[in-house]
Amino acid sequence: MMRAMQDGRKLSVLNINDDFNREALAIEIDLSLPSNLVIRTLQYLEEEQGLPQMIRVDNGLEFSSHNFRW
């Protein structure tokens, strides 16, 4: 998800949602979301409550990184 600020800079938003119970598990907002931030967020979720058997992602660049491919 991406939004623009009033001065034109773009903000990237990472939403991690549980589709089953429609709960937002994590939201990260920054000027860029490198794959390491996505991985760190997933690792935090794994420690706090575990990860699901399947993760569905969009086609964002942060998901095409070699670091993200487990």
Phi, psi and omega per residue, in radians:
M1 nan 2.416 -3.110
M2 -2.397 2.467 3.112
R3 -2.336 2.734 3.083
A4 -1.908 2.442 3.070
M5 -1.457 3.020 -3.087
Q6 -1.081 -0.559 -3.138
D7 -1.486 0.081 3.068
G8 1.684 -0.254 3.108
R9 -1.179 2.533 -3.102
K10 -1.682 2.418 3.043
L11 -1.863 2.369 3.042
S12 -1.781 2.486 -3.120
V13 -2.199 2.183 3.053
L14 -1.805 2.032 3.071
N15 -1.916 2.175 3.040
I16 -1.981 1.979 -3.049
N17 -2.087 2.590 2.986
D18 -1.619 1.899 -3.098
D19 -1.146 -0.473 -3.087
F20 -1.189 -0.899 -3.113
N21 -1.871 0.158 3.050
R22 1.014 0.683 -3.137
E23 -1.784 2.367 3.021
A24 -1.428 2.004 -3.097
L25 -1.517 -0.562 3.131
A26 -2.777 2.550 3.036
I27 -2.374 2.149 3.095
E28 -2.091 2.320 3.140
I29 -2.254 2.257 3.130
D30 -2.805 3.044 3.093
L31 -1.241 -0.463 3.017
S32 -2.592 2.676 3.140
L33 -2.171 1.457 3.127
P34 -1.165 2.799 -3.091
S35 -1.006 -0.574 3.140
N36 -1.103 -0.584 3.082
L37 -1.199 -0.711 3.105
V38 -1.089 -0.794 3.141
I39 -1.095 -0.778 3.136
R40 -1.071 -0.701 3.113
T41 -1.136 -0.756 3.106
L42 -1.142 -0.658 3.101
Q43 -1.130 -0.681 3.088
Y44 -1.089 -0.801 3.115
L45 -1.082 -0.684 3.127
E46 -1.064 -0.736 3.136
E47 -1.190 -0.658 -3.060
E48 -1.361 -0.711 -3.042
Q49 -2.555 0.037 -3.123
G50 1.497 2.817 3.140
L51 -1.851 2.677 3.105
P52 -1.286 2.954 3.107
Q53 -1.227 -0.432 -3.097
M54 -2.365 2.416 3.060
I55 -2.123 2.226 3.110
R56 -1.823 2.257 -3.116
V57 -2.198 2.812 3.039
D58 -1.533 -2.911 -3.070
N59 -1.726 0.496 -3.141
G60 -1.141 2.678 -3.110
L61 -1.074 -0.538 -3.132
E62 -1.131 -0.312 3.141
F63 -1.694 -0.047 3.112
S64 -1.738 0.007 -3.120
S65 -1.206 2.574 3.048
H66 -1.072 -0.583 -3.138
N67 -1.092 -0.566 -3.064
F68 -1.412 -0.439 -3.092
R69 -1.307 1.835 -3.052
W70 -1.508 nan nan
